[in-house]
């Protein structure tokens, strides 16, 4: 009897877990479908932008229409990011977006107010700037997460665009493309990661001061720039930031070396299924070396 009771309890627990998993899968599928729907709407809006003449809009009506479309795209970007972040982080990002938008609207109202004298306008705009800086600090963690989501989405779109362009150049049959696309996509993805890592280890031009003095950001070099300019910073404070920069540099160098090895393997796998003419095309396109 006790064994039967335990068995029924186990079956019940399994059933609950299975139901929860099914509910989670359904929710995940619904979220993905909603994201796809919003991304399609955003893509359609991007197609409209050239019709307004870009920054060379001829008339005020066209310029206003362009701003309206751009604002709608920004709203869609925010909603897509919220969904990708998940319920908790998404709610926090929505809160940040709402507050940021309010500050932006106030900034535009002050700038357009013709009744304000120059000094009053300058003071009020500066106050908006302070509020925006405080908002960035308050929501720094969620802004960082959202930025990572945005970068990944951008890289994904760029990858799709790049593969479509390469497909036109390579001219494979559909059956050939089914085999070719995954291997080519792997090389394109690794090249993109390599480019971003290389950018992180770049050195500013000798004739030009680093932009980090004015806009430090959250990188280890940015933190070093901040502490160097901070009144009362101790030698120990500065040395700690120097050590952090060197640690990041060493990690990036190692990551670049690892990417180079993976890239060599991926390129070899890609070459195995290419015709000579296709290989030549990819060498010209800097996909192969």
C-alpha positions in Angstrom: 0.0 0.0 0.0 2.8 2.4 0.9 4.7 1.5 -2.3 1.5 2.3 -4.3 1.1 5.6 -2.5 4.7 6.6 -3.2 4.3 5.5 -6.9 1.2 7.7 -7.2 3.0 10.6 -5.6 5.9 10.2 -8.1 3.5 10.0 -11.0 1.7 13.2 -9.7 5.0 15.1 -9.4 6.0 14.0 -12.9 2.7 15.1 -14.3 3.0 18.5 -12.6 6.6 18.9 -14.0 5.5 17.9 -17.5 2.5 20.3 -17.4 4.8 23.1 -16.3 7.3 22.3 -19.0 4.5 22.2 -21.6 3.2 25.6 -20.3 6.8 27.0 -20.5 7.2 25.7 -24.0 3.9 27.2 -25.1 4.8 30.6 -23.5 8.2 30.5 -25.2 6.6 29.7 -28.6 4.1 32.5 -28.1 7.0 34.9 -27.2 9.0 33.9 -30.3 5.9 34.3 -32.5 5.3 37.8 -31.1 8.9 38.8 -31.6 8.8 37.6 -35.2 5.6 39.6 -35.7 7.2 42.8 -34.4 10.4 42.2 -36.3 8.5 41.9 -39.5 6.6 45.1 -38.8 9.9 46.9 -38.0 11.4 45.6 -41.3 8.4 47.0 -43.2 8.9 50.4 -41.6 12.6 50.4 -42.5 11.6 49.9 -46.1 9.5 53.1 -45.9 12.4 55.3 -44.7 14.1 56.0 -48.1 10.8 57.4 -49.4 11.2 60.4 -47.1 14.6 61.3 -48.5 16.7 60.5 -45.4 18.4 63.5 -43.9 17.8 65.4 -47.1 14.0 65.5 -46.7 12.7 68.2 -49.0 9.8 69.6 -46.9 8.7 69.9 -43.4 5.8 67.4 -44.0 8.3 64.7 -45.2 10.6 65.4 -42.3 7.7 65.0 -39.8 6.6 61.8 -41.5 10.1 60.5 -41.3 10.3 61.3 -37.6 7.0 59.6 -37.0 8.3 56.4 -38.7 11.6 56.6 -36.8 9.7 57.0 -33.5 7.6 53.9 -34.3 10.7 51.9 -35.1 12.3 52.9 -31.8 9.1 51.8 -29.9 9.2 48.5 -31.7 12.9 48.1 -30.9 12.1 48.6 -27.2 9.2 46.1 -27.2 11.3 43.5 -29.0 14.1 43.9 -26.5 11.7 43.7 -23.6 10.4 40.3 -24.9 13.9 39.0 -25.4 15.0 40.0 -21.9 12.2 38.0 -20.3 9.4 39.0 -17.9 11.4 40.4 -15.0 14.2 42.2 -16.9 11.8 43.1 -19.6 9.6 45.0 -17.1 12.6 46.8 -15.7 13.7 47.8 -19.2 10.2 49.0 -20.0 10.3 51.2 -16.9 13.7 52.6 -18.0 12.5 53.2 -21.6 9.4 55.0 -20.3 11.4 57.4 -18.1 14.0 57.9 -20.8 11.3 58.8 -23.3 9.8 61.3 -20.8 13.2 63.1 -20.4 13.7 63.1 -24.2 10.2 64.7 -24.7 10.9 67.3 -22.1 14.3 68.0 -23.7 12.6 68.6 -27.1 9.9 70.8 -25.6 12.5 73.0 -23.9 14.6 73.2 -27.0 11.6 74.2 -29.1 10.2 76.8 -26.5 10.7 80.2 -28.2 9.6 82.1 -25.0 12.6 80.9 -23.0 15.6 83.2 -23.0 19.0 81.7 -23.8 20.2 81.3 -20.2 17.0 79.7 -18.9 17.0 77.3 -21.8 20.6 76.4 -21.2 19.9 75.8 -17.5 16.8 73.6 -18.1 18.6 71.6 -20.8 21.5 71.0 -18.4 19.0 69.8 -15.8 17.6 67.3 -18.3 21.1 66.1 -19.0 21.7 65.5 -15.3 18.4 63.5 -15.0 19.4 61.4 -17.9 22.8 60.7 -16.5 21.2 59.7 -13.1 18.8 57.5 -15.0 21.7 55.7 -16.8 23.4 55.0 -13.5 20.2 53.8 -11.9 19.4 51.3 -14.7 23.0 50.5 -15.7 22.7 46.7 -15.3 19.5 46.4 -17.4 20.9 48.9 -20.0 24.0 46.6 -20.4 21.8 43.5 -20.8 19.6 45.3 -23.4 22.7 46.4 -25.3 23.9 42.8 -25.5 20.5 41.7 -26.8 20.6 44.5 -29.4 24.1 43.7 -30.5 23.2 40.0 -30.9 20.1 40.9 -32.9 22.0 43.3 -35.1 24.7 40.7 -35.7 22.0 38.1 -36.6 20.4 40.5 -39.1 23.8 41.3 -40.6 24.6 37.6 -40.9 21.4 36.9 -42.8 22.0 39.8 -45.1 25.6 38.7 -45.7 24.6 35.1 -46.5 22.0 36.2 -48.9 24.5 38.4 -50.8 27.0 35.5 -50.8 24.4 33.1 -52.1 23.8 35.3 -55.1 27.6 35.4 -55.8 28.1 31.6 -55.4 25.0 30.7 -57.4 24.4 27.3 -55.8 21.4 25.1 -56.4 18.9 24.9 -53.5 20.1 21.4 -52.6 23.8 22.6 -52.7 22.8 25.6 -50.5 21.3 23.3 -47.8 24.8 21.8 -47.4 26.7 25.0 -48.0 24.8 27.5 -45.8 25.6 26.0 -42.3 29.3 25.8 -43.0 29.4 29.2 -44.6 27.3 30.6 -41.8 29.8 29.3 -39.2 32.7 31.1 -41.0 30.7 34.3 -41.3 29.8 34.2 -37.6 33.4 33.5 -36.5 34.7 36.3 -38.6 32.1 38.7 -37.0 33.2 37.6 -33.5 36.8 38.0 -34.5 36.2 41.6 -35.8 34.4 42.6 -32.6 37.2 41.1 -30.4 39.9 42.9 -32.6 37.9 46.2 -32.2 38.0 45.7 -28.4 41.9 45.5 -28.5 42.4 48.4 -30.9 44.8 51.2 -30.2 43.8 54.9 -30.8 45.6 56.7 -33.6 48.9 58.3 -32.4 47.8 61.8 -33.7 44.4 61.7 -32.0 43.5 61.6 -28.2 41.3 58.7 -27.2 37.6 59.5 -27.1 37.6 57.7 -23.7 38.7 60.9 -22.0 35.3 62.5 -22.8 33.1 59.3 -23.0 34.7 56.7 -20.7 31.9 54.2 -20.9 32.0 51.0 -18.8 35.1 49.3 -20.3 38.2 48.7 -18.2 40.0 51.5 -20.3 37.0 53.7 -19.6 37.3 53.1 -15.9 41.1 53.8 -16.1 40.3 57.1 -17.8 37.8 58.0 -15.1 40.2 57.3 -12.2 43.1 59.2 -13.9 40.9 62.3 -14.1 39.5 61.9 -10.6 40.7 64.3 -7.9 42.3 62.4 -5.0 42.7 59.1 -6.8 45.5 57.1 -5.1 48.4 55.3 -6.7 46.7 52.0 -5.6 43.4 53.0 -7.3 45.2 53.8 -10.5 47.3 50.7 -10.4 44.2 48.5 -9.9 42.6 49.9 -13.0 45.8 49.5 -15.0 45.9 45.8 -13.9 42.3 45.4 -15.0 43.1 46.9 -18.5 46.0 44.5 -18.9 43.9 41.5 -17.7 41.2 42.4 -20.3 43.8 42.7 -23.0 45.3 39.3 -22.2 41.9 37.7 -22.2 41.0 39.3 -25.5 44.3 38.2 -27.1 43.6 34.6 -25.9 40.0 34.8 -27.2 41.3 36.0 -30.6 43.8 33.1 -30.7 41.0 30.7 -29.9 38.8 32.2 -32.6 41.6 31.9 -35.1 41.9 28.2 -34.4 38.1 27.7 -34.8 38.1 29.8 -37.9 40.8 27.6 -39.5 38.8 24.5 -38.8 35.5 26.1 -40.1 37.3 27.3 -43.3 38.8 23.9 -43.9 35.3 22.3 -43.6 33.9 24.9 -46.0 36.6 24.4 -48.6 35.8 20.7 -48.7 32.5 21.3 -50.4 33.4 24.2 -52.7 34.1 24.3 -56.4 37.2 26.2 -57.4 35.2 29.1 -58.7 33.2 29.3 -55.5 36.4 29.3 -53.5 37.8 32.1 -55.6 34.6 34.2 -54.9 35.0 33.7 -51.2 38.6 34.6 -51.2 37.7 37.9 -53.0 35.0 38.4 -50.4 37.6 37.8 -47.5 35.6 34.9 -46.2 38.5 32.6 -47.1 42.2 33.4 -47.0 
